[in-house]
Amino acid sequence: MKVKIVRPYRWEHPGEFPTFEKGTPVSLDKEDTDFLGWYACEILGHNPYVPITFVSDGKLTRDYNPTELIQELGDILEVQEIVNAWLFVTNDAGITGWIPAECVASVKN
């Protein structure tokens, strides 16, 4: 499914995160009040957010890349996955990351 950015998004944690492997320990903090089901956390010295569905018994249940993409108005993205009002997408340059679903609209093929 393709989507188009209809509202620019600037995230509060600049820079890319590594992909963390399944089984990596996760220390959960508070749930995000704007995006329920996402928690601030600590993973190997990094402080991203993680969907609670990706954590069990204090460990990641799957490989996880928490990088959020910064995209411009009109950019077209390919959706890979939808989790708790966020989309894991790939842009035209082949870069993957997360963006809030509220920032996009569906594109007809």
Jmol script that loads the backbone (N, CA, C; Angstrom):
load data "model"
ATOM      1  N   MET A   1       0.850  -1.175   0.000  1.00  0.00           N
ATOM      2  CA  MET A   1       0.000   0.000   0.000  1.00  0.00           C
ATOM      3  C   MET A   1       0.894   1.236   0.000  1.00  0.00           C
ATOM      4  N   LYS A   2       0.540   2.179  -0.842  1.00  0.00           N
ATOM      5  CA  LYS A   2       1.278   3.440  -0.892  1.00  0.00           C
ATOM      6  C   LYS A   2       0.476   4.534  -0.193  1.00  0.00           C
ATOM      7  N   VAL A   3       1.221   5.429   0.474  1.00  0.00           N
ATOM      8  CA  VAL A   3       0.621   6.580   1.135  1.00  0.00           C
ATOM      9  C   VAL A   3       1.414   7.830   0.781  1.00  0.00           C
ATOM     10  N   LYS A   4       0.760   8.971   0.939  1.00  0.00           N
ATOM     11  CA  LYS A   4       1.395  10.254   0.667  1.00  0.00           C
ATOM     12  C   LYS A   4       1.385  11.095   1.937  1.00  0.00           C
ATOM     13  N   ILE A   5       2.487  11.787   2.189  1.00  0.00           N
ATOM     14  CA  ILE A   5       2.562  12.678   3.349  1.00  0.00           C
ATOM     15  C   ILE A   5       1.647  13.879   3.101  1.00  0.00           C
ATOM     16  N   VAL A   6       0.680  14.078   3.997  1.00  0.00           N
ATOM     17  CA  VAL A   6      -0.232  15.214   3.899  1.00  0.00           C
ATOM     18  C   VAL A   6      -0.025  16.197   5.049  1.00  0.00           C
ATOM     19  N   ARG A   7       0.777  15.784   6.015  1.00  0.00           N
ATOM     20  CA  ARG A   7       1.138  16.655   7.140  1.00  0.00           C
ATOM     21  C   ARG A   7       2.573  16.343   7.516  1.00  0.00           C
ATOM     22  N   PRO A   8       3.475  17.326   7.401  1.00  0.00           N
ATOM     23  CA  PRO A   8       4.876  17.065   7.757  1.00  0.00           C
ATOM     24  C   PRO A   8       5.006  16.613   9.211  1.00  0.00           C
ATOM     25  N   TYR A   9       6.006  15.798   9.443  1.00  0.00           N
ATOM     26  CA  TYR A   9       6.250  15.281  10.792  1.00  0.00           C
ATOM     27  C   TYR A   9       7.707  15.503  11.156  1.00  0.00           C
ATOM     28  N   ARG A  10       7.940  16.079  12.301  1.00  0.00           N
ATOM     29  CA  ARG A  10       9.294  16.272  12.839  1.00  0.00           C
ATOM     30  C   ARG A  10       9.335  15.596  14.199  1.00  0.00           C
ATOM     31  N   TRP A  11      10.210  14.628  14.322  1.00  0.00           N
ATOM     32  CA  TRP A  11      10.224  13.878  15.566  1.00  0.00           C
ATOM     33  C   TRP A  11      11.227  14.455  16.550  1.00  0.00           C
ATOM     34  N   GLU A  12      11.057  14.085  17.794  1.00  0.00           N
ATOM     35  CA  GLU A  12      11.829  14.676  18.890  1.00  0.00           C
ATOM     36  C   GLU A  12      13.140  13.951  19.188  1.00  0.00           C
ATOM     37  N   HIS A  13      13.435  12.871  18.476  1.00  0.00           N
ATOM     38  CA  HIS A  13      14.645  12.092  18.733  1.00  0.00           C
ATOM     39  C   HIS A  13      15.467  11.971  17.451  1.00  0.00           C
ATOM     40  N   PRO A  14      16.189  13.049  17.064  1.00  0.00           N
ATOM     41  CA  PRO A  14      16.909  13.009  15.790  1.00  0.00           C
ATOM     42  C   PRO A  14      17.969  11.908  15.739  1.00  0.00           C
ATOM     43  N   GLY A  15      18.270  11.472  14.517  1.00  0.00           N
ATOM     44  CA  GLY A  15      19.272  10.432  14.315  1.00  0.00           C
ATOM     45  C   GLY A  15      18.627   9.082  14.117  1.00  0.00           C
ATOM     46  N   GLU A  16      19.405   8.178  13.574  1.00  0.00           N
ATOM     47  CA  GLU A  16      18.906   6.835  13.341  1.00  0.00           C
ATOM     48  C   GLU A  16      19.272   5.920  14.497  1.00  0.00           C
ATOM     49  N   PHE A  17      18.446   4.949  14.722  1.00  0.00           N
ATOM     50  CA  PHE A  17      18.720   3.914  15.704  1.00  0.00           C
ATOM     51  C   PHE A  17      19.167   2.665  14.961  1.00  0.00           C
ATOM     52  N   PRO A  18      19.930   1.820  15.617  1.00  0.00           N
ATOM     53  CA  PRO A  18      20.242   0.528  15.002  1.00  0.00           C
ATOM     54  C   PRO A  18      19.012  -0.374  15.068  1.00  0.00           C
ATOM     55  N   THR A  19      19.059  -1.457  14.325  1.00  0.00           N
ATOM     56  CA  THR A  19      18.024  -2.483  14.466  1.00  0.00           C
ATOM     57  C   THR A  19      18.435  -3.380  15.620  1.00  0.00           C
ATOM     58  N   PHE A  20      17.529  -3.553  16.568  1.00  0.00           N
ATOM     59  CA  PHE A  20      17.798  -4.388  17.728  1.00  0.00           C
ATOM     60  C   PHE A  20      17.257  -5.785  17.457  1.00  0.00           C
ATOM     61  N   GLU A  21      18.017  -6.786  17.812  1.00  0.00           N
ATOM     62  CA  GLU A  21      17.644  -8.166  17.537  1.00  0.00           C
ATOM     63  C   GLU A  21      16.618  -8.701  18.534  1.00  0.00           C
ATOM     64  N   LYS A  22      15.828  -9.619  18.045  1.00  0.00           N
ATOM     65  CA  LYS A  22      14.886 -10.342  18.893  1.00  0.00           C
ATOM     66  C   LYS A  22      15.640 -10.882  20.105  1.00  0.00           C
ATOM     67  N   GLY A  23      15.041 -10.753  21.294  1.00  0.00           N
ATOM     68  CA  GLY A  23      15.662 -11.231  22.523  1.00  0.00           C
ATOM     69  C   GLY A  23      16.461 -10.174  23.263  1.00  0.00           C
ATOM     70  N   THR A  24      16.665  -8.989  22.648  1.00  0.00           N
ATOM     71  CA  THR A  24      17.405  -7.909  23.306  1.00  0.00           C
ATOM     72  C   THR A  24      16.600  -7.401  24.500  1.00  0.00           C
ATOM     73  N   PRO A  25      17.244  -7.212  25.664  1.00  0.00           N
ATOM     74  CA  PRO A  25      16.537  -6.693  26.838  1.00  0.00           C
ATOM     75  C   PRO A  25      15.996  -5.281  26.606  1.00  0.00           C
ATOM     76  N   VAL A  26      14.796  -5.033  27.131  1.00  0.00           N
ATOM     77  CA  VAL A  26      14.119  -3.742  27.019  1.00  0.00           C
ATOM     78  C   VAL A  26      13.642  -3.334  28.407  1.00  0.00           C
ATOM     79  N   SER A  27      13.960  -2.101  28.785  1.00  0.00           N
ATOM     80  CA  SER A  27      13.467  -1.555  30.043  1.00  0.00           C
ATOM     81  C   SER A  27      12.389  -0.526  29.706  1.00  0.00           C
ATOM     82  N   LEU A  28      11.127  -0.857  30.002  1.00  0.00           N
ATOM     83  CA  LEU A  28      10.011   0.034  29.680  1.00  0.00           C
ATOM     84  C   LEU A  28       9.877   1.151  30.698  1.00  0.00           C
ATOM     85  N   ASP A  29       9.456   2.317  30.196  1.00  0.00           N
ATOM     86  CA  ASP A  29       9.173   3.465  31.044  1.00  0.00           C
ATOM     87  C   ASP A  29       7.681   3.781  30.895  1.00  0.00           C
ATOM     88  N   LYS A  30       7.327   5.025  30.648  1.00  0.00           N
ATOM     89  CA  LYS A  30       5.923   5.433  30.582  1.00  0.00           C
ATOM     90  C   LYS A  30       5.330   5.252  29.184  1.00  0.00           C
ATOM     91  N   GLU A  31       4.029   4.975  29.178  1.00  0.00           N
ATOM     92  CA  GLU A  31       3.303   4.898  27.916  1.00  0.00           C
ATOM     93  C   GLU A  31       3.121   6.310  27.357  1.00  0.00           C
ATOM     94  N   ASP A  32       3.267   6.443  26.046  1.00  0.00           N
ATOM     95  CA  ASP A  32       3.052   7.716  25.366  1.00  0.00           C
ATOM     96  C   ASP A  32       1.571   8.066  25.450  1.00  0.00           C
ATOM     97  N   THR A  33       1.252   9.255  25.912  1.00  0.00           N
ATOM     98  CA  THR A  33      -0.144   9.645  26.070  1.00  0.00           C
ATOM     99  C   THR A  33      -0.814   9.993  24.743  1.00  0.00           C
ATOM    100  N   ASP A  34      -0.039  10.319  23.727  1.00  0.00           N
ATOM    101  CA  ASP A  34      -0.588  10.632  22.407  1.00  0.00           C
ATOM    102  C   ASP A  34      -0.762   9.385  21.546  1.00  0.00           C
ATOM    103  N   PHE A  35       0.104   8.406  21.749  1.00  0.00           N
ATOM    104  CA  PHE A  35       0.077   7.185  20.946  1.00  0.00           C
ATOM    105  C   PHE A  35       0.036   5.986  21.892  1.00  0.00           C
ATOM    106  N   LEU A  36      -1.167   5.590  22.252  1.00  0.00           N
ATOM    107  CA  LEU A  36      -1.331   4.488  23.196  1.00  0.00           C
ATOM    108  C   LEU A  36      -0.747   3.197  22.625  1.00  0.00           C
ATOM    109  N   GLY A  37      -0.155   2.417  23.514  1.00  0.00           N
ATOM    110  CA  GLY A  37       0.479   1.174  23.101  1.00  0.00           C
ATOM    111  C   GLY A  37       1.954   1.331  22.777  1.00  0.00           C
ATOM    112  N   TRP A  38       2.457   2.573  22.777  1.00  0.00           N
ATOM    113  CA  TRP A  38       3.887   2.857  22.570  1.00  0.00           C
ATOM    114  C   TRP A  38       4.476   3.318  23.902  1.00  0.00           C
ATOM    115  N   TYR A  39       5.650   2.793  24.220  1.00  0.00           N
ATOM    116  CA  TYR A  39       6.297   3.107  25.494  1.00  0.00           C
ATOM    117  C   TYR A  39       7.694   3.660  25.286  1.00  0.00           C
ATOM    118  N   ALA A  40       8.021   4.686  26.072  1.00  0.00           N
ATOM    119  CA  ALA A  40       9.409   5.125  26.143  1.00  0.00           C
ATOM    120  C   ALA A  40      10.170   3.955  26.757  1.00  0.00           C
ATOM    121  N   CYS A  41      11.399   3.759  26.322  1.00  0.00           N
ATOM    122  CA  CYS A  41      12.145   2.616  26.839  1.00  0.00           C
ATOM    123  C   CYS A  41      13.642   2.857  26.727  1.00  0.00           C
ATOM    124  N   GLU A  42      14.403   1.894  27.230  1.00  0.00           N
ATOM    125  CA  GLU A  42      15.855   1.884  27.080  1.00  0.00           C
ATOM    126  C   GLU A  42      16.216   0.531  26.485  1.00  0.00           C
ATOM    127  N   ILE A  43      16.949   0.592  25.359  1.00  0.00           N
ATOM    128  CA  ILE A  43      17.435  -0.622  24.705  1.00  0.00           C
ATOM    129  C   ILE A  43      18.917  -0.419  24.422  1.00  0.00           C
ATOM    130  N   LEU A  44      19.752  -1.158  25.088  1.00  0.00           N
ATOM    131  CA  LEU A  44      21.212  -1.097  24.878  1.00  0.00           C
ATOM    132  C   LEU A  44      21.750   0.330  24.860  1.00  0.00           C
ATOM    133  N   GLY A  45      21.313   1.137  25.827  1.00  0.00           N
ATOM    134  CA  GLY A  45      21.807   2.509  25.955  1.00  0.00           C
ATOM    135  C   GLY A  45      21.110   3.525  25.070  1.00  0.00           C
ATOM    136  N   HIS A  46      20.156   3.100  24.271  1.00  0.00           N
ATOM    137  CA  HIS A  46      19.373   3.993  23.421  1.00  0.00           C
ATOM    138  C   HIS A  46      18.001   4.195  24.060  1.00  0.00           C
ATOM    139  N   ASN A  47      17.363   5.316  23.752  1.00  0.00           N
ATOM    140  CA  ASN A  47      16.064   5.631  24.359  1.00  0.00           C
ATOM    141  C   ASN A  47      14.978   5.904  23.329  1.00  0.00           C
ATOM    142  N   PRO A  48      14.566   4.888  22.586  1.00  0.00           N
ATOM    143  CA  PRO A  48      13.473   5.054  21.623  1.00  0.00           C
ATOM    144  C   PRO A  48      12.121   4.774  22.276  1.00  0.00           C
ATOM    145  N   TYR A  49      11.103   4.714  21.460  1.00  0.00           N
ATOM    146  CA  TYR A  49       9.799   4.212  21.859  1.00  0.00           C
ATOM    147  C   TYR A  49       9.642   2.836  21.235  1.00  0.00           C
ATOM    148  N   VAL A  50       8.828   1.998  21.871  1.00  0.00           N
ATOM    149  CA  VAL A  50       8.606   0.644  21.363  1.00  0.00           C
ATOM    150  C   VAL A  50       7.134   0.294  21.543  1.00  0.00           C
ATOM    151  N   PRO A  51       6.543  -0.382  20.561  1.00  0.00           N
ATOM    152  CA  PRO A  51       5.171  -0.853  20.772  1.00  0.00           C
ATOM    153  C   PRO A  51       5.182  -1.972  21.811  1.00  0.00           C
ATOM    154  N   ILE A  52       4.252  -1.932  22.721  1.00  0.00           N
ATOM    155  CA  ILE A  52       4.204  -2.926  23.792  1.00  0.00           C
ATOM    156  C   ILE A  52       4.056  -4.335  23.226  1.00  0.00           C
ATOM    157  N   THR A  53       3.466  -4.456  22.056  1.00  0.00           N
ATOM    158  CA  THR A  53       3.289  -5.772  21.436  1.00  0.00           C
ATOM    159  C   THR A  53       4.611  -6.386  20.960  1.00  0.00           C
ATOM    160  N   PHE A  54       5.685  -5.601  20.946  1.00  0.00           N
ATOM    161  CA  PHE A  54       7.001  -6.103  20.546  1.00  0.00           C
ATOM    162  C   PHE A  54       7.840  -6.537  21.744  1.00  0.00           C
ATOM    163  N   VAL A  55       7.252  -6.477  22.962  1.00  0.00           N
ATOM    164  CA  VAL A  55       7.994  -6.778  24.195  1.00  0.00           C
ATOM    165  C   VAL A  55       7.249  -7.824  25.015  1.00  0.00           C
ATOM    166  N   SER A  56       8.000  -8.797  25.518  1.00  0.00           N
ATOM    167  CA  SER A  56       7.437  -9.789  26.435  1.00  0.00           C
ATOM    168  C   SER A  56       8.536 -10.205  27.395  1.00  0.00           C
ATOM    169  N   ASP A  57       8.203 -10.269  28.668  1.00  0.00           N
ATOM    170  CA  ASP A  57       9.160 -10.660  29.705  1.00  0.00           C
ATOM    171  C   ASP A  57      10.456  -9.853  29.642  1.00  0.00           C
ATOM    172  N   GLY A  58      10.330  -8.542  29.316  1.00  0.00           N
ATOM    173  CA  GLY A  58      11.479  -7.650  29.315  1.00  0.00           C
ATOM    174  C   GLY A  58      12.423  -7.810  28.135  1.00  0.00           C
ATOM    175  N   LYS A  59      11.954  -8.471  27.062  1.00  0.00           N
ATOM    176  CA  LYS A  59      12.797  -8.667  25.878  1.00  0.00           C
ATOM    177  C   LYS A  59      11.990  -8.422  24.611  1.00  0.00           C
ATOM    178  N   LEU A  60      12.700  -8.029  23.547  1.00  0.00           N
ATOM    179  CA  LEU A  60      12.039  -7.876  22.256  1.00  0.00           C
ATOM    180  C   LEU A  60      11.587  -9.236  21.739  1.00  0.00           C
ATOM    181  N   THR A  61      10.400  -9.289  21.190  1.00  0.00           N
ATOM    182  CA  THR A  61       9.865 -10.531  20.646  1.00  0.00           C
ATOM    183  C   THR A  61      10.164 -10.680  19.155  1.00  0.00           C
ATOM    184  N   ARG A  62      10.820  -9.658  18.587  1.00  0.00           N
ATOM    185  CA  ARG A  62      11.176  -9.649  17.165  1.00  0.00           C
ATOM    186  C   ARG A  62      12.267  -8.619  16.938  1.00  0.00           C
ATOM    187  N   ASP A  63      12.912  -8.665  15.802  1.00  0.00           N
ATOM    188  CA  ASP A  63      13.852  -7.617  15.446  1.00  0.00           C
ATOM    189  C   ASP A  63      13.077  -6.302  15.373  1.00  0.00           C
ATOM    190  N   TYR A  64      13.726  -5.190  15.772  1.00  0.00           N
ATOM    191  CA  TYR A  64      13.021  -3.912  15.845  1.00  0.00           C
ATOM    192  C   TYR A  64      13.935  -2.756  15.503  1.00  0.00           C
ATOM    193  N   ASN A  65      13.541  -1.958  14.508  1.00  0.00           N
ATOM    194  CA  ASN A  65      14.239  -0.725  14.157  1.00  0.00           C
ATOM    195  C   ASN A  65      13.329   0.435  14.532  1.00  0.00           C
ATOM    196  N   PRO A  66      13.683   1.209  15.568  1.00  0.00           N
ATOM    197  CA  PRO A  66      12.823   2.290  16.038  1.00  0.00           C
ATOM    198  C   PRO A  66      13.007   3.631  15.333  1.00  0.00           C
ATOM    199  N   THR A  67      13.774   3.679  14.248  1.00  0.00           N
ATOM    200  CA  THR A  67      14.019   4.939  13.545  1.00  0.00           C
ATOM    201  C   THR A  67      12.708   5.529  13.029  1.00  0.00           C
ATOM    202  N   GLU A  68      12.533   6.830  13.266  1.00  0.00           N
ATOM    203  CA  GLU A  68      11.382   7.559  12.739  1.00  0.00           C
ATOM    204  C   GLU A  68      11.860   8.369  11.539  1.00  0.00           C
ATOM    205  N   LEU A  69      11.078   8.352  10.465  1.00  0.00           N
ATOM    206  CA  LEU A  69      11.448   9.086   9.253  1.00  0.00           C
ATOM    207  C   LEU A  69      10.963  10.522   9.318  1.00  0.00           C
ATOM    208  N   ILE A  70      11.756  11.413   8.757  1.00  0.00           N
ATOM    209  CA  ILE A  70      11.345  12.793   8.555  1.00  0.00           C
ATOM    210  C   ILE A  70      11.064  12.916   7.064  1.00  0.00           C
ATOM    211  N   GLN A  71       9.826  13.181   6.713  1.00  0.00           N
ATOM    212  CA  GLN A  71       9.420  13.262   5.318  1.00  0.00           C
ATOM    213  C   GLN A  71       8.796  14.619   5.045  1.00  0.00           C
ATOM    214  N   GLU A  72       8.778  14.988   3.782  1.00  0.00           N
ATOM    215  CA  GLU A  72       8.228  16.274   3.366  1.00  0.00           C
ATOM    216  C   GLU A  72       6.831  16.091   2.773  1.00  0.00           C
ATOM    217  N   LEU A  73       6.062  17.148   2.788  1.00  0.00           N
ATOM    218  CA  LEU A  73       4.735  17.172   2.218  1.00  0.00           C
ATOM    219  C   LEU A  73       4.763  16.637   0.786  1.00  0.00           C
ATOM    220  N   GLY A  74       3.888  15.683   0.498  1.00  0.00           N
ATOM    221  CA  GLY A  74       3.792  15.120  -0.843  1.00  0.00           C
ATOM    222  C   GLY A  74       4.635  13.887  -1.089  1.00  0.00           C
ATOM    223  N   ASP A  75       5.582  13.560  -0.191  1.00  0.00           N
ATOM    224  CA  ASP A  75       6.407  12.360  -0.365  1.00  0.00           C
ATOM    225  C   ASP A  75       5.518  11.122  -0.399  1.00  0.00           C
ATOM    226  N   ILE A  76       5.886  10.169  -1.253  1.00  0.00           N
ATOM    227  CA  ILE A  76       5.162   8.912  -1.380  1.00  0.00           C
ATOM    228  C   ILE A  76       5.964   7.822  -0.670  1.00  0.00           C
ATOM    229  N   LEU A  77       5.287   7.026   0.144  1.00  0.00           N
ATOM    230  CA  LEU A  77       5.927   5.981   0.943  1.00  0.00           C
ATOM    231  C   LEU A  77       5.213   4.651   0.726  1.00  0.00           C
ATOM    232  N   GLU A  78       5.961   3.564   0.834  1.00  0.00           N
ATOM    233  CA  GLU A  78       5.399   2.222   0.756  1.00  0.00           C
ATOM    234  C   GLU A  78       5.239   1.695   2.184  1.00  0.00           C
ATOM    235  N   VAL A  79       4.034   1.324   2.566  1.00  0.00           N
ATOM    236  CA  VAL A  79       3.752   0.832   3.922  1.00  0.00           C
ATOM    237  C   VAL A  79       4.164  -0.631   4.028  1.00  0.00           C
ATOM    238  N   GLN A  80       4.976  -0.935   5.040  1.00  0.00           N
ATOM    239  CA  GLN A  80       5.408  -2.299   5.320  1.00  0.00           C
ATOM    240  C   GLN A  80       4.588  -2.932   6.435  1.00  0.00           C
ATOM    241  N   GLU A  81       4.169  -2.069   7.400  1.00  0.00           N
ATOM    242  CA  GLU A  81       3.479  -2.586   8.589  1.00  0.00           C
ATOM    243  C   GLU A  81       2.743  -1.439   9.275  1.00  0.00           C
ATOM    244  N   ILE A  82       1.641  -1.767   9.952  1.00  0.00           N
ATOM    245  CA  ILE A  82       0.877  -0.789  10.729  1.00  0.00           C
ATOM    246  C   ILE A  82       0.797  -1.298  12.167  1.00  0.00           C
ATOM    247  N   VAL A  83       1.223  -0.445  13.116  1.00  0.00           N
ATOM    248  CA  VAL A  83       1.217  -0.827  14.535  1.00  0.00           C
ATOM    249  C   VAL A  83       0.781   0.373  15.376  1.00  0.00           C
ATOM    250  N   ASN A  84      -0.334   0.232  16.063  1.00  0.00           N
ATOM    251  CA  ASN A  84      -0.799   1.247  17.015  1.00  0.00           C
ATOM    252  C   ASN A  84      -0.711   2.670  16.479  1.00  0.00           C
ATOM    253  N   ALA A  85      -1.369   2.935  15.359  1.00  0.00           N
ATOM    254  CA  ALA A  85      -1.465   4.268  14.749  1.00  0.00           C
ATOM    255  C   ALA A  85      -0.146   4.781  14.165  1.00  0.00           C
ATOM    256  N   TRP A  86       0.815   3.895  13.952  1.00  0.00           N
ATOM    257  CA  TRP A  86       2.077   4.244  13.291  1.00  0.00           C
ATOM    258  C   TRP A  86       2.290   3.301  12.120  1.00  0.00           C
ATOM    259  N   LEU A  87       2.950   3.810  11.092  1.00  0.00           N
ATOM    260  CA  LEU A  87       3.257   3.027   9.908  1.00  0.00           C
ATOM    261  C   LEU A  87       4.763   2.836   9.805  1.00  0.00           C
ATOM    262  N   PHE A  88       5.184   1.609   9.545  1.00  0.00           N
ATOM    263  CA  PHE A  88       6.583   1.343   9.222  1.00  0.00           C
ATOM    264  C   PHE A  88       6.641   1.383   7.702  1.00  0.00           C
ATOM    265  N   VAL A  89       7.420   2.329   7.156  1.00  0.00           N
ATOM    266  CA  VAL A  89       7.382   2.628   5.728  1.00  0.00           C
ATOM    267  C   VAL A  89       8.778   2.619   5.114  1.00  0.00           C
ATOM    268  N   THR A  90       8.790   2.593   3.785  1.00  0.00           N
ATOM    269  CA  THR A  90      10.018   2.738   3.016  1.00  0.00           C
ATOM    270  C   THR A  90       9.819   3.916   2.074  1.00  0.00           C
ATOM    271  N   ASN A  91      10.822   4.825   2.035  1.00  0.00           N
ATOM    272  CA  ASN A  91      10.704   5.970   1.131  1.00  0.00           C
ATOM    273  C   ASN A  91      11.361   5.648  -0.215  1.00  0.00           C
ATOM    274  N   ASP A  92      11.342   6.604  -1.131  1.00  0.00           N
ATOM    275  CA  ASP A  92      11.884   6.398  -2.480  1.00  0.00           C
ATOM    276  C   ASP A  92      13.376   6.082  -2.486  1.00  0.00           C
ATOM    277  N   ALA A  93      14.091   6.498  -1.449  1.00  0.00           N
ATOM    278  CA  ALA A  93      15.532   6.229  -1.353  1.00  0.00           C
ATOM    279  C   ALA A  93      15.820   4.854  -0.745  1.00  0.00           C
ATOM    280  N   GLY A  94      14.760   4.119  -0.380  1.00  0.00           N
ATOM    281  CA  GLY A  94      14.934   2.799   0.211  1.00  0.00           C
ATOM    282  C   GLY A  94      15.178   2.809   1.703  1.00  0.00           C
ATOM    283  N   ILE A  95      14.993   3.967   2.331  1.00  0.00           N
ATOM    284  CA  ILE A  95      15.190   4.099   3.781  1.00  0.00           C
ATOM    285  C   ILE A  95      13.884   3.747   4.484  1.00  0.00           C
ATOM    286  N   THR A  96      13.988   2.949   5.543  1.00  0.00           N
ATOM    287  CA  THR A  96      12.807   2.537   6.286  1.00  0.00           C
ATOM    288  C   THR A  96      12.749   3.214   7.648  1.00  0.00           C
ATOM    289  N   GLY A  97      11.527   3.354   8.148  1.00  0.00           N
ATOM    290  CA  GLY A  97      11.325   3.930   9.464  1.00  0.00           C
ATOM    291  C   GLY A  97       9.849   4.127   9.738  1.00  0.00           C
ATOM    292  N   TRP A  98       9.572   4.712  10.874  1.00  0.00           N
ATOM    293  CA  TRP A  98       8.198   4.894  11.357  1.00  0.00           C
ATOM    294  C   TRP A  98       7.712   6.315  11.111  1.00  0.00           C
ATOM    295  N   ILE A  99       6.405   6.437  10.880  1.00  0.00           N
ATOM    296  CA  ILE A  99       5.759   7.745  10.763  1.00  0.00           C
ATOM    297  C   ILE A  99       4.326   7.590  11.280  1.00  0.00           C
ATOM    298  N   PRO A 100       3.790   8.621  11.963  1.00  0.00           N
ATOM    299  CA  PRO A 100       2.422   8.523  12.456  1.00  0.00           C
ATOM    300  C   PRO A 100       1.413   8.402  11.304  1.00  0.00           C
ATOM    301  N   ALA A 101       0.439   7.537  11.456  1.00  0.00           N
ATOM    302  CA  ALA A 101      -0.583   7.343  10.422  1.00  0.00           C
ATOM    303  C   ALA A 101      -1.371   8.618  10.160  1.00  0.00           C
ATOM    304  N   GLU A 102      -1.478   9.472  11.175  1.00  0.00           N
ATOM    305  CA  GLU A 102      -2.246  10.725  11.004  1.00  0.00           C
ATOM    306  C   GLU A 102      -1.594  11.691  10.024  1.00  0.00           C
ATOM    307  N   CYS A 103      -0.370  11.422   9.618  1.00  0.00           N
ATOM    308  CA  CYS A 103       0.348  12.317   8.708  1.00  0.00           C
ATOM    309  C   CYS A 103       0.230  11.907   7.238  1.00  0.00           C
ATOM    310  N   VAL A 104      -0.507  10.839   6.958  1.00  0.00           N
ATOM    311  CA  VAL A 104      -0.562  10.331   5.588  1.00  0.00           C
ATOM    312  C   VAL A 104      -1.993  10.131   5.102  1.00  0.00           C
ATOM    313  N   ALA A 105      -2.109  10.003   3.783  1.00  0.00           N
ATOM    314  CA  ALA A 105      -3.367   9.633   3.139  1.00  0.00           C
ATOM    315  C   ALA A 105      -3.055   8.557   2.121  1.00  0.00           C
ATOM    316  N   SER A 106      -4.009   7.681   1.877  1.00  0.00           N
ATOM    317  CA  SER A 106      -3.819   6.600   0.914  1.00  0.00           C
ATOM    318  C   SER A 106      -3.659   7.173  -0.485  1.00  0.00           C
ATOM    319  N   VAL A 107      -2.872   6.462  -1.291  1.00  0.00           N
ATOM    320  CA  VAL A 107      -2.664   6.822  -2.684  1.00  0.00           C
ATOM    321  C   VAL A 107      -3.257   5.722  -3.530  1.00  0.00           C
ATOM    322  N   LYS A 108      -4.087   6.089  -4.500  1.00  0.00           N
ATOM    323  CA  LYS A 108      -4.653   5.084  -5.396  1.00  0.00           C
ATOM    324  C   LYS A 108      -3.613   4.707  -6.440  1.00  0.00           C
ATOM    325  N   ASN A 109      -3.505   3.425  -6.727  1.00  0.00           N
ATOM    326  CA  ASN A 109      -2.530   2.947  -7.730  1.00  0.00           C
ATOM    327  C   ASN A 109      -2.996   3.260  -9.128  1.00  0.00           C
TER     328      ASN A 109
END
end "model"
wireframe off; spacefill off
backbone 0.3
color backbone group
